[in-house]
Amino acid sequence: MTCVIVEDEKLLAMVLEKMVKEEGLEVLGIAKDAEEAIRMIDEKKPEIVFLDINLGEHDGFYVLQHINHKPYVIFTTAYSEYAVKAFEENAVDYLLKPIKKERLHEAIEKVRKLSTFERANLYDNIQRVKDLAQRLKADKFIVEIGDEIVFLNVDEIIFLTSEKGETVVVTKNEKMKTKIPLKDCEIKLPYERFLRVHKSYIVNVEKIRKIIRNYFGSLALELSNGDIIPVGRNYKDSIKKLLE
């Protein structure tokens, strides 16, 4: 069987490519974003697509809505166990990151056994899955740190900052540096829990302890670890919305 991998994390894509080849699949290509995925799927017409949900500007469901070719779809996701059960109930298979070989094998075998009728039903369920996914919060932040892929619980993150061309992810116990730009990290984080307060800072709103105002009207935030973060002039309205 042939497949296309849609994954915006380069190391994760390489690991998955190796694993699916070991399962006997032919990898026709790897797409790193939604638009590239749409072009690649319609051009190469794979039998299976391994589809990441969080792709930056557009998600995996956007891809499904815009392709003409209709392959079997196996979602790859860092969603919580609750979300995973929801995908199962909607008859769309998934791989929970970090992907295990045994689970990958089961997913591929499931696709191999699908009848034409069952395959059609998968696409009938896509909109239902999309609506459900939008109500669920991703609880993992996946980031490349050097040669490693780190899975962080989002509630562990206090803030992120841009520093000398890198992004520093600050948690209670450590600071980690990644080459992923701050703007790309912002896209991957759940918007309802993280707030851009400065061109160089994104904070976890649940970690804000105090809002500080000086005599000149400038704002700053004291966070749960004691760090003081400046609020940019163009981001004051975002802070005001927190108080509404």
N, C-alpha and C positions, 0 to 999 in steps of 0.2 A: 504493500500500500504506500501511497505517496502522502506527504504532509508539508505544511508550511507552519513555521513557528512565528508567532507574533509576541514579542517581548522587548520592552524598552531597556531592560537591564542587561548589558552585554555579557557579563559573566553568567547570569542565570540562563541566558539564551544558549551559550556555549555548553553549559552543563546539560541542559535539556536536549540539545542536538545530539550529544554523545549518547545519552540514555535511549533516545528513540531509535537511533541507528542500531544499538545493541538489541532492540526489539524487532529488528528487521524492516523498519520503515525507511523509505527514501526521502531525504529532506530536500525539497525543491528550492527552499529559500528561507531567509530569516528577515522579518520586517520589524523595524524598531518603533514605528508609530502607525497611527490609524490610516493615514492617507497612503503610505507605502504599502500597508497590508491590503487595502482595497485593490490597488493596482496589481499587486503580486498574486492575490487569490484569483482574480478574474482572468489574469494572463496565464497562470500556470495550472489552474484548475486542480488543486490537490484534493485527495479523497478526505483527508483529515486536516483540521486547523487547530493547533494548540494556541488558544487565544487568551492573552492576559486581559484583565478587566481594566486596570488602571494604566492608561497609556498617555497621560498628560492632557493635552488640550481636548482630545476626544477619547471616549472609552471604547471597550471592546464591543459594546452593543451598537455603537455608531457604525463600526465596521460591518456588523451583520445586517444593518439596515441599508447599507449602501453597496453591497456586493450583489452581482447577478448570479454568479456561480454559487451553488448551495452545497458546501461540504459538510461532513460530520464535524461537530464542534466539541472540543474538550476545553473547558475553561481552566485557566490557571489563576489562582487567587491566593491572597494573603488574608482573606476574610476570616472572621471568627468561626468557631464550630457551629454557632447558631445560624450564621449565614450559609455555611456549607450544607447544613441539613435542608435549608430552604431550596438550594439549588437541586438537591437530590429529589425533593418532592415535586419539582417542576420537570423532572426527567431529563435534565441536561447534566452531563457528567462534568467532573471537575478534578483538578489536582491541587491540593493544598500545599503552598510553599512553606518550608523547603520540600521539594518533591522527593518522594521515596520510590525506589525501583519497583517494589511490590505493588504500590498503588498505581504506578504508571502502567504496569503490565495488566492489571485488572481493568483499567480504563480502556486500553487499546483492545483487549479481548471483548469488552462490552460493545465497542463500536463495530468490531468485526461481525458480531452476531446480530446486529440490528437489521430488521427487515426494512423494505422500502416504505411501508406504512408507518413503522415506528420512526423512521428518519423524518418523514413529513411532519409527524407530531412534534418533533423537536422544535421546528420552526414556528409551529403554532404557539409554543410556550415562551418564545423569546421575549415578547412584550411583557408577559406576566413576570418573568424573571427580572427584567429591567426595572419594572416598577417596584418590585420587592427590594432589589439591590440598592435603589436610591434611598430607601428608608433605613438601610442598615449602615452602620459605621465600620469602616475598615479599622482594625485595631492594631495593625502592624505597619511600621515604616521600614522599608527595605532600602538599604544604602550600601554602596561599595566603599569599604574602608581598606585602602591598600589592595592586597590580594585576596581579601575576604569579603563575603557578603554577610552583612549583619542584619538580623531581624530584631528591631526594637519595638517594644510596646509603646504606642504613642503617648500613653500617660506617663511614661518615664522621662519624656523629653521636656526640658524646662524652656529652652530657647535655642534658636539657630542664628548664627551670625556669619557674615562674609569677612574673610580675613586673608589678605595676600593671595587672592585668586582661588582660595579654597573656601569650603563651608565647614564651620565648626558646629557640631551637634553637642549641646551641653545637657547632660543628665545630672541627677543628684550625685552620682558617684564618679563620673568621668567625663572627659571631653574627647570627642572623636573627630578627626578631620577627613573630609572626602573631597574629591575633585568635582563632584556634582555641583553645578551652580546653585546659588540660593533660590533663584527664580524657579528652577526645576524642582527643587525640594518643596517649594511652596505648593506646586501643582499636585504633588504626591500626598501632601498632608490633608487630613479632613478639614475642610474650610470652616466648619462650625466650631472647631476646637482650637484653631491656630489663627493668629492675626499678624499681618504685616504692620509694624509700628514705625518702621524706619527703613530707608533703602538698604540698610545693612543688617536688619534684625527682624526675625519672626518669633513671636512668643506663644507659648501655650497659655491660653486665657485662664485656665484653671490654676496656673502657677503664679498669677499676679496677686501680690500681697497688698501693695499700696500704689496709689497714683499720687505722684509728688509734683507740686507746682511751685516754681520759684517766683521772685519778685517781678521778673520780666515776662511772666506768662508762659514760659517754656514748661513742657511736661516731661516727666520721667517715670519709669515703673520700677518698683522694688519687687523682685521675684522671690519665690519660695526659698531659694538658696542664698539670698542676701545680695545678689548682684543687682546693680542699678542700670537700667537700660534706657537710653534716651528715646524720646518720641519725636519723630521728624515733623516739621511744620505742616507738611502735606498729609500727615496721617492723624492729625488731631481729631478729625471727625470720626474716625474709627473708634477712638477711645471714648468719645462722647456717646456713641451708640451703645457701648457697654453699660453706660449709666442709665440708659432709658428704661 
